[in-house]
Amino acid sequence: MPKKQLIYGTIIACCIGFLTYAIYNNWLIFNLPFFSTSSITVSAEKTEKKRLVIFVPDEQGTKNETRTILWSTAKADSCFHLVNEWLTVLDEEGLTKKKTMIQSASFSHNEQNLLLSFDHLPFREAESTHTKWIVIESLINTLHTAFPDLKNITFLVHHQPAEDTHLDFSQPWPAQGFKTAKPPRNLTQPTRTASSPFTIMIDPEGDSQHTGRIIDDTFERGITLQCAEELKLRLENTLSGVRVILTRFPGETVEPLQNAAFSNRLKADLFIHLAFYQEHQAPCHASLFYFVYDPIADFVSKNQSYAWIPYSNAHIVALDTSVAFSSILYKTLQPLHQQGMFQLHTPKGLPVKPLIGIQAPAVLCEIGLNNKDAWHLFVPLLTEGVVSIVRWAQQKSATPAPEIETVQPVAPTVI
């Protein structure tokens, strides 16, 4: 082959190879006239303006506004606009210190499970558990009204499971919310061995690594520990045949689920978690919680065995008793609530993080303080409530044990 033809062939082959590579990588795009663009269809979702109800955080869950949002045939897009409008309402009402942004909203294939991702949760870490629940409940009510078929909602932050010190978001939250929780009205006395001492575990919030919320010029962990020590002393002086145990001491670090394992091994008869937060208004607020993941299913499932129970179902073993104990404690504190000394909220079942994995009857008591020394006022009240619980549980009679009627909601004071 002549040398000249070889050079031309090499150049042509290189050019063809370059053009092929450029077209393959979309470096060159040809729009030839014999290809009709009419065959290419562009799918555009139909959108319209729609008036929807936006629920605002409120004690009774009835405060709402009607807003106009963009409603699309794409369900996830409509949900995104709805949640974004709800966040806007919170910002306009001054209910958030920092603007929260929604990152994404997506439904499962059956459109009954929703995943919501935010840049951060729509409340401050220092807020009370009760306030956090009201905020989440208002969002759940807004979504359930717009999407009646919705079953569960998973809360994410930066597309990862949301983390909070007081509420557990590792499991989906029911779309019907927790206001619909209707525990049995009559709860029977728990069965226990009469010869064994009644074991009470008091769990103060915080540890050496977690300071808790700031109250005046001190931390929550120090106040809860002082309160727990004083409560332990009073109970031991008031009750005989009772074993009172603190879950931590100064300088100790508590690992995740450590308290649950401790309580389950000892087969505690009562587990109380103490928490405090800064209250700037009078009267102070007090809330009682027992652990519930699903306000309907958890009361239907009755797991009577203490063996081979997933930690997420551990609370079901003594759920009825937890409701009974929280009701007794509530009734003990109710007279002072009626006198206006503090605002006491009715016991509520929520996925409260400090009670995860505990099989014993467990109650979380969270109290707002006007100042760092106000906890002294609540120790006698807590002592009286725990004494009432112990005496009721220790009653022995040949006749059936008296039934405890659960607390029914009362007209709350606006927070």
Secondary structure as a PSIPRED ss2 file (coil, helix, strand):
# PSIPRED VFORMAT (PSIPRED V4.0)

   1 M C   1.000  0.000  0.000
   2 P C   1.000  0.000  0.000
   3 K H   0.000  1.000  0.000
   4 K H   0.000  1.000  0.000
   5 Q H   0.000  1.000  0.000
   6 L H   0.000  1.000  0.000
   7 I H   0.000  1.000  0.000
   8 Y H   0.000  1.000  0.000
   9 G H   0.000  1.000  0.000
  10 T H   0.000  1.000  0.000
  11 I H   0.000  1.000  0.000
  12 I H   0.000  1.000  0.000
  13 A H   0.000  1.000  0.000
  14 C H   0.000  1.000  0.000
  15 C H   0.000  1.000  0.000
  16 I H   0.000  1.000  0.000
  17 G H   0.000  1.000  0.000
  18 F H   0.000  1.000  0.000
  19 L H   0.000  1.000  0.000
  20 T H   0.000  1.000  0.000
  21 Y H   0.000  1.000  0.000
  22 A H   0.000  1.000  0.000
  23 I H   0.000  1.000  0.000
  24 Y H   0.000  1.000  0.000
  25 N C   1.000  0.000  0.000
  26 N C   1.000  0.000  0.000
  27 W C   1.000  0.000  0.000
  28 L C   1.000  0.000  0.000
  29 I C   1.000  0.000  0.000
  30 F C   1.000  0.000  0.000
  31 N C   1.000  0.000  0.000
  32 L C   1.000  0.000  0.000
  33 P C   1.000  0.000  0.000
  34 F C   1.000  0.000  0.000
  35 F C   1.000  0.000  0.000
  36 S C   1.000  0.000  0.000
  37 T H   0.000  1.000  0.000
  38 S H   0.000  1.000  0.000
  39 S H   0.000  1.000  0.000
  40 I C   1.000  0.000  0.000
  41 T C   1.000  0.000  0.000
  42 V C   1.000  0.000  0.000
  43 S C   1.000  0.000  0.000
  44 A C   1.000  0.000  0.000
  45 E C   1.000  0.000  0.000
  46 K C   1.000  0.000  0.000
  47 T E   0.000  0.000  1.000
  48 E E   0.000  0.000  1.000
  49 K E   0.000  0.000  1.000
  50 K E   0.000  0.000  1.000
  51 R E   0.000  0.000  1.000
  52 L E   0.000  0.000  1.000
  53 V E   0.000  0.000  1.000
  54 I E   0.000  0.000  1.000
  55 F E   0.000  0.000  1.000
  56 V C   1.000  0.000  0.000
  57 P C   1.000  0.000  0.000
  58 D C   1.000  0.000  0.000
  59 E C   1.000  0.000  0.000
  60 Q C   1.000  0.000  0.000
  61 G C   1.000  0.000  0.000
  62 T C   1.000  0.000  0.000
  63 K C   1.000  0.000  0.000
  64 N E   0.000  0.000  1.000
  65 E E   0.000  0.000  1.000
  66 T E   0.000  0.000  1.000
  67 R E   0.000  0.000  1.000
  68 T E   0.000  0.000  1.000
  69 I E   0.000  0.000  1.000
  70 L E   0.000  0.000  1.000
  71 W E   0.000  0.000  1.000
  72 S E   0.000  0.000  1.000
  73 T C   1.000  0.000  0.000
  74 A C   1.000  0.000  0.000
  75 K H   0.000  1.000  0.000
  76 A H   0.000  1.000  0.000
  77 D H   0.000  1.000  0.000
  78 S H   0.000  1.000  0.000
  79 C H   0.000  1.000  0.000
  80 F H   0.000  1.000  0.000
  81 H H   0.000  1.000  0.000
  82 L H   0.000  1.000  0.000
  83 V H   0.000  1.000  0.000
  84 N H   0.000  1.000  0.000
  85 E H   0.000  1.000  0.000
  86 W H   0.000  1.000  0.000
  87 L H   0.000  1.000  0.000
  88 T H   0.000  1.000  0.000
  89 V H   0.000  1.000  0.000
  90 L H   0.000  1.000  0.000
  91 D H   0.000  1.000  0.000
  92 E H   0.000  1.000  0.000
  93 E C   1.000  0.000  0.000
  94 G C   1.000  0.000  0.000
  95 L C   1.000  0.000  0.000
  96 T C   1.000  0.000  0.000
  97 K C   1.000  0.000  0.000
  98 K C   1.000  0.000  0.000
  99 K C   1.000  0.000  0.000
 100 T C   1.000  0.000  0.000
 101 M C   1.000  0.000  0.000
 102 I E   0.000  0.000  1.000
 103 Q E   0.000  0.000  1.000
 104 S E   0.000  0.000  1.000
 105 A E   0.000  0.000  1.000
 106 S E   0.000  0.000  1.000
 107 F E   0.000  0.000  1.000
 108 S C   1.000  0.000  0.000
 109 H C   1.000  0.000  0.000
 110 N C   1.000  0.000  0.000
 111 E C   1.000  0.000  0.000
 112 Q C   1.000  0.000  0.000
 113 N E   0.000  0.000  1.000
 114 L E   0.000  0.000  1.000
 115 L E   0.000  0.000  1.000
 116 L E   0.000  0.000  1.000
 117 S E   0.000  0.000  1.000
 118 F E   0.000  0.000  1.000
 119 D C   1.000  0.000  0.000
 120 H C   1.000  0.000  0.000
 121 L C   1.000  0.000  0.000
 122 P C   1.000  0.000  0.000
 123 F C   1.000  0.000  0.000
 124 R C   1.000  0.000  0.000
 125 E C   1.000  0.000  0.000
 126 A C   1.000  0.000  0.000
 127 E C   1.000  0.000  0.000
 128 S C   1.000  0.000  0.000
 129 T H   0.000  1.000  0.000
 130 H H   0.000  1.000  0.000
 131 T H   0.000  1.000  0.000
 132 K H   0.000  1.000  0.000
 133 W H   0.000  1.000  0.000
 134 I H   0.000  1.000  0.000
 135 V H   0.000  1.000  0.000
 136 I H   0.000  1.000  0.000
 137 E H   0.000  1.000  0.000
 138 S H   0.000  1.000  0.000
 139 L H   0.000  1.000  0.000
 140 I H   0.000  1.000  0.000
 141 N H   0.000  1.000  0.000
 142 T H   0.000  1.000  0.000
 143 L H   0.000  1.000  0.000
 144 H H   0.000  1.000  0.000
 145 T H   0.000  1.000  0.000
 146 A H   0.000  1.000  0.000
 147 F C   1.000  0.000  0.000
 148 P C   1.000  0.000  0.000
 149 D C   1.000  0.000  0.000
 150 L C   1.000  0.000  0.000
 151 K C   1.000  0.000  0.000
 152 N E   0.000  0.000  1.000
 153 I E   0.000  0.000  1.000
 154 T E   0.000  0.000  1.000
 155 F E   0.000  0.000  1.000
 156 L E   0.000  0.000  1.000
 157 V E   0.000  0.000  1.000
 158 H C   1.000  0.000  0.000
 159 H C   1.000  0.000  0.000
 160 Q E   0.000  0.000  1.000
 161 P E   0.000  0.000  1.000
 162 A C   1.000  0.000  0.000
 163 E C   1.000  0.000  0.000
 164 D C   1.000  0.000  0.000
 165 T C   1.000  0.000  0.000
 166 H C   1.000  0.000  0.000
 167 L E   0.000  0.000  1.000
 168 D C   1.000  0.000  0.000
 169 F C   1.000  0.000  0.000
 170 S C   1.000  0.000  0.000
 171 Q C   1.000  0.000  0.000
 172 P C   1.000  0.000  0.000
 173 W E   0.000  0.000  1.000
 174 P E   0.000  0.000  1.000
 175 A C   1.000  0.000  0.000
 176 Q C   1.000  0.000  0.000
 177 G C   1.000  0.000  0.000
 178 F C   1.000  0.000  0.000
 179 K C   1.000  0.000  0.000
 180 T C   1.000  0.000  0.000
 181 A C   1.000  0.000  0.000
 182 K C   1.000  0.000  0.000
 183 P C   1.000  0.000  0.000
 184 P C   1.000  0.000  0.000
 185 R C   1.000  0.000  0.000
 186 N E   0.000  0.000  1.000
 187 L E   0.000  0.000  1.000
 188 T C   1.000  0.000  0.000
 189 Q C   1.000  0.000  0.000
 190 P C   1.000  0.000  0.000
 191 T C   1.000  0.000  0.000
 192 R C   1.000  0.000  0.000
 193 T C   1.000  0.000  0.000
 194 A C   1.000  0.000  0.000
 195 S C   1.000  0.000  0.000
 196 S C   1.000  0.000  0.000
 197 P C   1.000  0.000  0.000
 198 F E   0.000  0.000  1.000
 199 T E   0.000  0.000  1.000
 200 I E   0.000  0.000  1.000
 201 M E   0.000  0.000  1.000
 202 I E   0.000  0.000  1.000
 203 D E   0.000  0.000  1.000
 204 P E   0.000  0.000  1.000
 205 E C   1.000  0.000  0.000
 206 G C   1.000  0.000  0.000
 207 D C   1.000  0.000  0.000
 208 S C   1.000  0.000  0.000
 209 Q C   1.000  0.000  0.000
 210 H C   1.000  0.000  0.000
 211 T C   1.000  0.000  0.000
 212 G C   1.000  0.000  0.000
 213 R C   1.000  0.000  0.000
 214 I E   0.000  0.000  1.000
 215 I E   0.000  0.000  1.000
 216 D C   1.000  0.000  0.000
 217 D C   1.000  0.000  0.000
 218 T E   0.000  0.000  1.000
 219 F E   0.000  0.000  1.000
 220 E H   0.000  1.000  0.000
 221 R H   0.000  1.000  0.000
 222 G H   0.000  1.000  0.000
 223 I H   0.000  1.000  0.000
 224 T H   0.000  1.000  0.000
 225 L H   0.000  1.000  0.000
 226 Q H   0.000  1.000  0.000
 227 C H   0.000  1.000  0.000
 228 A H   0.000  1.000  0.000
 229 E H   0.000  1.000  0.000
 230 E H   0.000  1.000  0.000
 231 L H   0.000  1.000  0.000
 232 K H   0.000  1.000  0.000
 233 L H   0.000  1.000  0.000
 234 R H   0.000  1.000  0.000
 235 L H   0.000  1.000  0.000
 236 E H   0.000  1.000  0.000
 237 N H   0.000  1.000  0.000
 238 T H   0.000  1.000  0.000
 239 L C   1.000  0.000  0.000
 240 S C   1.000  0.000  0.000
 241 G C   1.000  0.000  0.000
 242 V E   0.000  0.000  1.000
 243 R E   0.000  0.000  1.000
 244 V E   0.000  0.000  1.000
 245 I E   0.000  0.000  1.000
 246 L E   0.000  0.000  1.000
 247 T C   1.000  0.000  0.000
 248 R C   1.000  0.000  0.000
 249 F C   1.000  0.000  0.000
 250 P C   1.000  0.000  0.000
 251 G C   1.000  0.000  0.000
 252 E C   1.000  0.000  0.000
 253 T C   1.000  0.000  0.000
 254 V C   1.000  0.000  0.000
 255 E C   1.000  0.000  0.000
 256 P C   1.000  0.000  0.000
 257 L C   1.000  0.000  0.000
 258 Q H   0.000  1.000  0.000
 259 N H   0.000  1.000  0.000
 260 A H   0.000  1.000  0.000
 261 A H   0.000  1.000  0.000
 262 F H   0.000  1.000  0.000
 263 S H   0.000  1.000  0.000
 264 N H   0.000  1.000  0.000
 265 R H   0.000  1.000  0.000
 266 L H   0.000  1.000  0.000
 267 K C   1.000  0.000  0.000
 268 A C   1.000  0.000  0.000
 269 D C   1.000  0.000  0.000
 270 L E   0.000  0.000  1.000
 271 F E   0.000  0.000  1.000
 272 I E   0.000  0.000  1.000
 273 H E   0.000  0.000  1.000
 274 L E   0.000  0.000  1.000
 275 A E   0.000  0.000  1.000
 276 F E   0.000  0.000  1.000
 277 Y E   0.000  0.000  1.000
 278 Q E   0.000  0.000  1.000
 279 E C   1.000  0.000  0.000
 280 H C   1.000  0.000  0.000
 281 Q C   1.000  0.000  0.000
 282 A C   1.000  0.000  0.000
 283 P C   1.000  0.000  0.000
 284 C E   0.000  0.000  1.000
 285 H E   0.000  0.000  1.000
 286 A E   0.000  0.000  1.000
 287 S E   0.000  0.000  1.000
 288 L E   0.000  0.000  1.000
 289 F E   0.000  0.000  1.000
 290 Y E   0.000  0.000  1.000
 291 F E   0.000  0.000  1.000
 292 V C   1.000  0.000  0.000
 293 Y C   1.000  0.000  0.000
 294 D C   1.000  0.000  0.000
 295 P C   1.000  0.000  0.000
 296 I C   1.000  0.000  0.000
 297 A H   0.000  1.000  0.000
 298 D H   0.000  1.000  0.000
 299 F H   0.000  1.000  0.000
 300 V H   0.000  1.000  0.000
 301 S C   1.000  0.000  0.000
 302 K C   1.000  0.000  0.000
 303 N C   1.000  0.000  0.000
 304 Q C   1.000  0.000  0.000
 305 S C   1.000  0.000  0.000
 306 Y C   1.000  0.000  0.000
 307 A C   1.000  0.000  0.000
 308 W C   1.000  0.000  0.000
 309 I C   1.000  0.000  0.000
 310 P C   1.000  0.000  0.000
 311 Y H   0.000  1.000  0.000
 312 S H   0.000  1.000  0.000
 313 N H   0.000  1.000  0.000
 314 A H   0.000  1.000  0.000
 315 H H   0.000  1.000  0.000
 316 I H   0.000  1.000  0.000
 317 V H   0.000  1.000  0.000
 318 A H   0.000  1.000  0.000
 319 L H   0.000  1.000  0.000
 320 D H   0.000  1.000  0.000
 321 T H   0.000  1.000  0.000
 322 S H   0.000  1.000  0.000
 323 V H   0.000  1.000  0.000
 324 A H   0.000  1.000  0.000
 325 F H   0.000  1.000  0.000
 326 S H   0.000  1.000  0.000
 327 S H   0.000  1.000  0.000
 328 I H   0.000  1.000  0.000
 329 L H   0.000  1.000  0.000
 330 Y H   0.000  1.000  0.000
 331 K H   0.000  1.000  0.000
 332 T H   0.000  1.000  0.000
 333 L H   0.000  1.000  0.000
 334 Q H   0.000  1.000  0.000
 335 P H   0.000  1.000  0.000
 336 L H   0.000  1.000  0.000
 337 H H   0.000  1.000  0.000
 338 Q H   0.000  1.000  0.000
 339 Q C   1.000  0.000  0.000
 340 G C   1.000  0.000  0.000
 341 M C   1.000  0.000  0.000
 342 F E   0.000  0.000  1.000
 343 Q E   0.000  0.000  1.000
 344 L E   0.000  0.000  1.000
 345 H C   1.000  0.000  0.000
 346 T C   1.000  0.000  0.000
 347 P C   1.000  0.000  0.000
 348 K E   0.000  0.000  1.000
 349 G E   0.000  0.000  1.000
 350 L E   0.000  0.000  1.000
 351 P C   1.000  0.000  0.000
 352 V E   0.000  0.000  1.000
 353 K H   0.000  1.000  0.000
 354 P H   0.000  1.000  0.000
 355 L H   0.000  1.000  0.000
 356 I C   1.000  0.000  0.000
 357 G C   1.000  0.000  0.000
 358 I C   1.000  0.000  0.000
 359 Q C   1.000  0.000  0.000
 360 A C   1.000  0.000  0.000
 361 P C   1.000  0.000  0.000
 362 A E   0.000  0.000  1.000
 363 V E   0.000  0.000  1.000
 364 L E   0.000  0.000  1.000
 365 C E   0.000  0.000  1.000
 366 E E   0.000  0.000  1.000
 367 I E   0.000  0.000  1.000
 368 G E   0.000  0.000  1.000
 369 L E   0.000  0.000  1.000
 370 N C   1.000  0.000  0.000
 371 N C   1.000  0.000  0.000
 372 K C   1.000  0.000  0.000
 373 D C   1.000  0.000  0.000
 374 A H   0.000  1.000  0.000
 375 W H   0.000  1.000  0.000
 376 H H   0.000  1.000  0.000
 377 L H   0.000  1.000  0.000
 378 F C   1.000  0.000  0.000
 379 V H   0.000  1.000  0.000
 380 P H   0.000  1.000  0.000
 381 L H   0.000  1.000  0.000
 382 L H   0.000  1.000  0.000
 383 T H   0.000  1.000  0.000
 384 E H   0.000  1.000  0.000
 385 G H   0.000  1.000  0.000
 386 V H   0.000  1.000  0.000
 387 V H   0.000  1.000  0.000
 388 S H   0.000  1.000  0.000
 389 I H   0.000  1.000  0.000
 390 V H   0.000  1.000  0.000
 391 R H   0.000  1.000  0.000
 392 W H   0.000  1.000  0.000
 393 A H   0.000  1.000  0.000
 394 Q C   1.000  0.000  0.000
 395 Q C   1.000  0.000  0.000
 396 K C   1.000  0.000  0.000
 397 S C   1.000  0.000  0.000
 398 A C   1.000  0.000  0.000
 399 T C   1.000  0.000  0.000
 400 P C   1.000  0.000  0.000
 401 A C   1.000  0.000  0.000
 402 P C   1.000  0.000  0.000
 403 E C   1.000  0.000  0.000
 404 I E   0.000  0.000  1.000
 405 E E   0.000  0.000  1.000
 406 T C   1.000  0.000  0.000
 407 V C   1.000  0.000  0.000
 408 Q C   1.000  0.000  0.000
 409 P C   1.000  0.000  0.000
 410 V C   1.000  0.000  0.000
 411 A C   1.000  0.000  0.000
 412 P C   1.000  0.000  0.000
 413 T C   1.000  0.000  0.000
 414 V C   1.000  0.000  0.000
 415 I C   1.000  0.000  0.000
